[in-house]
């Protein structure tokens, strides 16, 4: 997610929420909610209307309204009731408009693959050993391993629920792909399936600020047929703008795969050094990683 001023404001609000004592946190959240203040405003308008009408009927309040030479109490009451009705209608229209805006907002979806690189949109696989390659450089086949199984995370970053979600996956420059039975095949060519789609339907929405995991597919034994294979993933829902991401796929030979694994291990140690400041804890974590 891009760093925006709104994101900085939300981060500051979350920090302030954490400073609130847990005992009074529900009370503070209730006092800061829009529903609470809408109820207070509506009740205040009704109470003020009843007070003004009662003051006119009992105490003879005229509110500097022109009623002629003799005070016309009924005319003042009618005027006050008319103004109060206008205020109530205006407030009710405002509340209805706000409710419509909250109910008809656009969800903002984003798709993440469980095996993609956390820093850049790339996926790395180990190549299987094959003999008799005639291309130079050879077109490699992905070695089937547990790490080739892809789990898809559908994230909703908005405050509106995403109804009827759907995900489309397009394989670019990859052949011999076997589509799972729970995915719908959209396009198939002579070298295999190239496009699949998942539909959540009306009974499987993605709630606001929620992440939903979807059973994905396996890229094991898939073979590259171009120099720049990639996976294009598109997320869509009702009233949502389609958001597509293109993730590059790299099939590495065994020696390059070992270098990549060493690089990922160093990155993991670097991230652990940032999160764990205690020297003893870092040493124990390094021992555990070395055992693995």
Long-range contacts (C-beta under 8 A, 24 or more apart in sequence): 1-110, 1-157, 34-98, 38-95, 38-98, 41-91, 42-91, 42-92, 42-95, 45-84, 45-87, 45-88, 45-91, 46-88, 48-84, 49-80, 49-81, 49-84, 49-87, 49-88, 52-80, 52-84, 53-77, 53-80, 53-81, 53-84, 56-80, 102-159, 102-160, 104-239, 105-158, 105-159, 105-160, 105-239, 106-158, 106-160, 106-239, 106-240, 106-241, 107-156, 107-158, 107-160, 107-161, 107-162, 107-206, 107-208, 107-237, 107-239, 107-240, 108-156, 108-157, 108-158, 108-240, 108-241, 108-243, 109-154, 109-155, 109-156, 109-157, 109-162, 109-165, 109-206, 109-235, 109-236, 109-237, 109-240, 109-243, 110-154, 110-155, 110-157, 110-235, 110-243, 110-245, 111-152, 111-153, 111-154, 111-155, 111-167, 111-233, 111-234, 111-235, 111-243, 111-245, 112-152, 112-153, 112-155, 113-150, 113-151, 113-152, 113-153, 113-216, 113-231, 113-233, 113-247, 114-150, 114-151, 114-152, 114-153, 114-216, 115-147, 115-148, 115-149, 115-150, 116-247, 121-245, 121-246, 121-247, 121-248, 122-247, 122-248, 122-249, 122-250, 123-231, 123-247, 123-248, 123-249, 123-250, 124-250, 124-252, 124-257, 124-260, 125-219, 125-249, 125-250, 125-251, 125-252, 126-251, 126-252, 126-254, 126-257, 127-251, 127-252, 127-253, 127-254, 127-257, 128-221, 129-254, 139-223, 139-224, 139-225, 140-223, 140-224, 140-251, 140-253, 141-176, 141-221, 141-222, 141-223, 141-224, 141-251, 142-219, 142-220, 142-221, 142-222, 142-223, 142-224, 142-251, 143-220, 144-218, 144-220, 144-221, 145-220, 148-218, 148-219, 148-220, 149-216, 149-217, 149-218, 149-219, 149-220, 150-216, 150-217, 150-218, 150-219, 151-213, 151-214, 151-215, 151-216, 152-198, 152-213, 152-214, 152-215, 152-216, 152-233, 153-211, 153-212, 153-213, 153-214, 154-206, 154-211, 154-212, 154-213, 154-214, 154-235, 155-210, 155-211, 156-206, 156-207, 156-208, 156-209, 156-210, 156-211, 156-212, 157-209, 158-208, 158-209, 159-208, 159-209, 160-208, 160-239, 161-205, 161-206, 161-207, 161-208, 162-205, 162-206, 162-237, 162-238, 162-240, 163-202, 163-205, 163-237, 163-238, 164-199, 164-200, 164-201, 164-202, 164-205, 164-237, 164-238, 165-199, 165-200, 165-204, 165-205, 165-206, 165-212, 165-235, 165-236, 165-237, 166-197, 166-198, 166-199, 166-200, 166-235, 166-236, 166-237, 167-197, 167-198, 167-214, 167-233, 167-234, 167-235, 167-236, 168-195, 168-196, 168-197, 168-198, 168-233, 168-234, 168-236, 169-195, 169-196, 169-197, 169-217, 169-231, 169-232, 169-233, 170-194, 170-195, 170-231, 170-232, 170-233, 170-234, 171-195, 171-222, 171-229, 171-231, 172-226, 172-228, 172-229, 172-230, 172-231, 172-232, 172-246, 173-224, 173-225, 173-226, 173-227, 173-228, 173-229, 173-230, 173-249, 174-219, 174-222, 174-223, 174-224, 174-225, 174-229, 174-231, 174-249, 175-222, 175-223, 175-224, 175-225, 176-221, 176-222, 176-223, 177-217, 177-219, 177-222, 178-218, 178-221, 179-217, 180-215, 180-217, 180-218, 182-215, 183-217, 191-225, 205-237, 206-237, 224-249, 224-251, 265-289
